[in-house]
């Protein structure tokens, strides 16, 4: 990204690894809608910043103090690469290390992954080796989409056999739906209007589909639950309206889990009455994208044991030199795009 609203290729110096860092040569990556938000200024002014944060590749070089990785290793890089010694990380919130969103470094605090070489801080903590039975395309999904979507389900505290509504079935929402199924939800209600995404939602475990173009989604969810509401609602879009709807469909004592990227507007709203004027004991929890080697290894294990196939979300593939086409489609959402895979090789 040259500046807000402008993208293009640029020549830059090769990154160098510090003592605890690694340099990785990308093989496969994914374009995220949050990259489009960044281009349009959602996280503030940025100039001369390489975009992207979802990637796997081959270790090119490592710093002198890196113990667990060597050149040639096939690795996944967490989209969030915290400073694990930060106070936030020590308090159990590594995504926020160094301040709000401080664990989000790629295409925020430093150059991202759409490059020939990628710098990874604290390599031993922020890389994970990819099992032989897992493809690079599969592994690319653990870096963000699976980690974020599954965190939404984990944070929602869905009771075994409980009910959950997942608002929006983009890549994160689809993985939240799958995560809810893996967590043992008894009924999963997916809110989505696009037929292809509705079909994928069912593939990943949705029991009911609510099409918001056919009527008020709150009324539809309440009707499906006999007016009781759901035990948990997941906001996976990043819209103030859908966050309000999550509050409205959640029963008293339930949980609203937000992983949507609210990239527009100065405020989000909470409906006062549905919130019980602040006393309905409806918890609103948020998360970024849990990072770290332990997290990545667990997600890779789910791929290696065939518990989930995220590649069903790959609708388009682009060569690295054609990445501008992928960005354009992710902005317009034309051609039924869900997730574009970038091939660096």
C-alpha positions in Angstrom: 0.0 0.0 0.0 1.6 3.3 -1.1 -0.8 5.4 0.9 -4.5 5.4 1.9 -6.5 4.2 -1.1 -3.5 3.4 -3.2 -1.9 0.0 -3.8 0.9 -1.3 -6.0 4.1 -3.2 -6.1 7.3 -1.7 -4.7 11.0 -2.6 -4.3 12.2 -2.8 -0.7 15.3 -4.0 1.1 15.5 -7.6 2.2 14.5 -7.9 5.9 17.1 -9.2 8.3 16.5 -11.5 11.2 17.3 -10.3 14.7 18.6 -12.8 17.3 15.2 -14.3 18.0 13.6 -13.7 14.6 13.1 -15.7 11.4 12.8 -14.8 7.7 10.3 -16.9 5.8 9.8 -17.3 2.1 6.1 -17.5 1.4 4.5 -20.3 -0.6 0.7 -19.8 -0.1 -1.3 -16.9 1.3 -4.8 -15.6 1.6 -6.3 -12.1 1.2 -8.5 -10.9 4.0 -11.3 -8.3 4.0 -9.4 -6.6 6.8 -6.6 -5.9 4.2 -9.2 -3.9 2.2 -10.2 -2.1 5.4 -6.6 -1.1 5.9 -6.3 0.3 2.4 -9.3 2.5 3.1 -7.9 3.8 6.4 -9.7 1.8 9.0 -6.6 1.7 11.2 -5.5 5.2 10.4 -2.9 6.7 8.1 -0.4 4.2 6.7 2.2 4.8 4.0 4.7 2.5 2.2 3.3 -0.5 4.0 3.3 -4.0 2.7 -0.1 -5.6 3.1 -1.3 -9.1 4.2 -1.1 -11.3 7.3 -2.2 -14.9 6.3 0.7 -16.9 5.0 2.7 -20.1 5.2 6.1 -20.8 3.7 9.7 -22.1 4.1 12.1 -20.8 6.6 14.9 -18.9 4.8 17.1 -17.9 7.7 16.9 -17.6 11.5 18.6 -15.5 14.2 21.3 -16.9 16.4 19.0 -17.5 19.4 16.2 -19.4 17.5 16.2 -22.9 18.8 13.3 -24.7 17.3 13.4 -23.8 13.6 16.0 -24.1 10.9 16.2 -23.1 7.2 14.1 -25.4 5.1 11.3 -26.0 7.6 7.8 -25.7 6.3 5.9 -23.3 8.7 2.7 -21.5 9.4 3.0 -17.9 10.7 0.4 -16.6 13.0 -1.4 -13.5 11.7 -1.0 -12.1 15.2 2.7 -12.3 16.3 2.8 -11.0 19.9 5.7 -9.8 22.0 5.3 -12.6 24.5 7.1 -10.7 27.2 4.7 -7.8 27.2 2.5 -7.1 30.2 -0.7 -7.9 28.1 0.7 -11.3 27.1 1.7 -12.1 30.7 -1.9 -11.2 31.7 -3.3 -13.7 29.2 -4.1 -11.2 26.4 -1.2 -11.7 23.9 -3.2 -10.2 20.9 -3.1 -6.9 22.7 0.6 -6.9 23.5 2.1 -3.5 23.6 -1.3 -1.8 23.6 -4.7 -2.3 22.0 -4.2 -4.5 19.0 -0.5 -4.5 19.6 0.0 -8.1 18.8 -1.2 -7.3 15.3 2.0 -6.3 13.6 1.8 -7.5 10.0 0.4 -4.6 7.8 -0.3 -2.6 10.9 3.0 -1.9 12.8 5.3 -3.4 10.2 5.4 -4.8 6.6 3.0 -7.6 6.0 3.4 -10.9 4.1 2.7 -10.1 0.5 6.4 -10.1 -0.3 9.2 -12.4 -1.4 10.5 -12.5 2.2 8.7 -12.1 5.5 10.2 -11.1 8.8 8.8 -12.9 11.9 9.5 -11.7 15.4 10.0 -14.2 18.2 10.1 -17.1 15.8 10.1 -19.9 18.4 6.8 -18.6 19.7 5.1 -17.3 16.6 5.8 -20.1 14.1 4.6 -23.7 13.9 5.9 -26.5 11.7 3.3 -27.9 9.3 2.7 -31.6 9.5 3.6 -33.6 6.4 0.0 -34.6 5.8 -1.3 -31.0 5.7 -1.1 -29.0 2.5 0.1 -25.4 2.4 -3.3 -24.3 1.3 -5.0 -26.0 4.3 -2.3 -24.6 6.7 -2.8 -21.0 5.5 -6.3 -21.1 7.1 -4.9 -21.7 10.6 -3.1 -18.4 10.6 -6.3 -16.3 10.9 -9.6 -17.7 9.7 -9.7 -20.8 11.8 -8.0 -19.2 14.8 -10.4 -16.2 14.8 -13.6 -18.1 13.9 -12.9 -20.9 16.5 -12.1 -18.2 19.1 -15.5 -16.8 18.5 -17.1 -20.1 19.4 -14.8 -20.7 22.3 -15.5 -17.3 23.8 -19.2 -17.7 23.3 -19.3 -20.4 26.0 -21.9 -22.4 24.2 -23.3 -25.0 26.5 -23.0 -28.6 25.3 -26.2 -29.0 23.3 -26.9 -25.3 23.5 -28.1 -22.9 20.8 -26.0 -20.3 19.0 -26.7 -17.8 16.2 -23.8 -16.9 13.9 -24.3 -13.6 12.2 -22.7 -13.5 8.7 -21.1 -16.5 6.9 -18.0 -15.0 5.4 -14.8 -16.9 6.1 -14.6 -16.0 9.8 -18.4 -16.7 10.3 -18.1 -20.0 8.5 -15.3 -21.0 10.8 -17.3 -19.8 13.8 -20.1 -22.1 12.6 -17.7 -25.0 12.4 -16.1 -24.1 15.7 -19.6 -24.1 17.3 -20.2 -27.6 15.9 -16.9 -28.8 17.3 -17.7 -27.2 20.6 -20.9 -29.4 20.8 -23.6 -26.9 20.0 -27.0 -28.6 19.7 -28.5 -26.0 17.3 -26.6 -23.6 15.1 -28.5 -20.9 13.3 -26.6 -19.2 10.5 -27.6 -15.7 9.4 -26.7 -15.3 5.7 -28.4 -14.3 2.4 -25.9 -15.5 -0.2 -26.9 -19.0 -1.4 -23.3 -20.2 -1.9 -22.5 -19.2 1.7 -25.7 -20.7 3.0 -24.7 -24.0 1.4 -21.2 -23.9 3.0 -22.7 -23.0 6.4 -24.7 -26.2 6.3 -21.6 -28.1 5.3 -19.8 -26.7 8.3 -22.7 -27.6 10.7 -25.5 -25.0 10.5 -28.9 -26.5 11.3 -31.0 -23.5 10.3 -30.4 -20.7 7.8 -31.9 -17.3 8.4 -32.0 -15.1 5.3 -32.2 -11.4 6.5 -33.5 -10.4 3.1 -36.6 -12.4 3.7 -37.5 -10.7 7.0 -36.2 -9.4 10.3 -33.4 -11.8 11.4 -34.2 -11.1 15.1 -37.8 -12.1 14.7 -36.7 -15.2 12.7 -34.2 -16.3 15.3 -36.7 -15.7 18.1 -39.3 -17.7 16.3 -36.9 -20.6 15.8 -36.2 -20.6 19.6 -39.8 -20.3 20.7 -39.2 -16.7 21.8 -36.5 -17.7 24.3 -33.5 -16.5 22.3 -30.1 -18.3 21.9 -27.6 -19.2 24.5 -24.9 -17.3 22.5 -24.7 -15.1 19.5 -21.6 -14.5 17.4 -20.9 -11.3 15.5 -18.7 -12.1 12.5 -19.4 -9.2 10.2 -18.2 -6.0 11.9 -21.5 -4.1 11.7 -23.1 -2.1 14.5 -26.5 -3.3 13.2 -25.6 -7.0 13.5 -24.0 -6.4 17.0 -27.4 -4.9 18.1 -29.1 -8.0 16.6 -26.8 -10.3 18.5 -27.8 -8.6 21.8 -31.5 -8.8 20.8 -31.5 -12.5 20.1 -29.4 -13.6 23.1 -31.3 -14.8 26.2 -30.7 -13.2 29.6 -27.4 -14.6 31.0 -26.1 -15.5 27.5 -23.0 -14.4 25.7 -22.4 -12.2 22.7 -19.0 -13.0 21.1 -17.7 -10.4 18.7 -14.9 -11.1 16.2 -16.2 -8.8 13.5 -13.9 -6.0 12.4 -15.8 -2.8 13.0 -14.0 -0.7 10.4 -16.4 2.1 10.0 -18.1 4.7 12.2 -17.1 6.3 15.4 -19.4 4.2 17.7 -21.2 0.9 17.8 -24.6 0.8 19.5 -26.1 -1.5 22.2 -29.9 -1.7 22.3 -30.8 -0.6 25.8 -34.0 -2.6 26.3 -32.6 -5.8 24.9 -29.6 -5.3 27.1 -31.9 -5.2 30.1 -31.0 -1.5 30.6 -27.5 -2.8 31.3 -28.6 -5.5 33.8 -29.6 -8.6 31.7 -26.3 -10.3 32.5 -25.6 -10.6 28.8 -21.8 -10.7 28.5 -20.2 -9.1 25.4 -16.8 -10.5 24.8 -14.3 -9.7 22.0 -11.2 -11.2 20.5 -8.7 -10.5 17.8 -7.0 -13.6 16.5 -5.3 -15.8 19.1 -1.7 -16.3 18.1 1.2 -18.4 19.2 2.8 -21.7 18.4 0.6 -23.7 20.8 -2.5 -22.4 19.2 -1.2 -23.0 15.7 -0.2 -26.6 16.5 -3.6 -27.4 17.8 -5.3 -26.1 14.7 -2.9 -27.9 12.5 -3.7 -31.1 14.4 -7.4 -30.6 13.5 -6.4 -30.5 9.8 -4.1 -33.4 10.1 -6.9 -35.6 11.6 -9.5 -34.4 9.0 -11.7 -32.7 11.6 -12.2 -29.7 9.3 -11.6 -28.8 5.6 -11.2 -25.0 5.3 -10.3 -25.2 1.6 -13.9 -25.4 0.8 -13.8 -21.6 1.3 -11.2 -21.1 -1.5 -13.2 -19.8 -4.4 -10.3 -18.2 -6.4 -6.6 -18.7 -6.9 -4.2 -15.9 -8.1 -0.5 -15.8 -8.8 1.3 -13.3 -6.6 1.8 -10.9 -9.5 -2.0 -10.8 -10.0 -2.8 -10.0 -6.4 -4.4 -6.7 -7.3 -7.2 -8.7 -8.9 -7.8 -10.5 -5.7 -8.0 -7.3 -3.7 -10.5 -5.8 -6.2 -12.7 -8.9 -5.8 -12.5 -8.9 -2.0 -13.7 -5.3 -2.0 -16.6 -5.7 -4.4 -17.4 -9.3 -3.3 -18.2 -10.0 -7.0 -18.0 -13.4 -8.7 -19.3 -15.1 -5.4 -15.8 -14.8 -3.9 -15.3 -16.1 -0.4 -11.6 -16.5 0.0 -8.8 -15.9 -2.6 -5.6 -18.0 -2.4 -2.4 -16.4 -3.4 0.3 -18.7 -5.0 3.8 -17.3 -4.5 5.5 -20.1 -6.3 
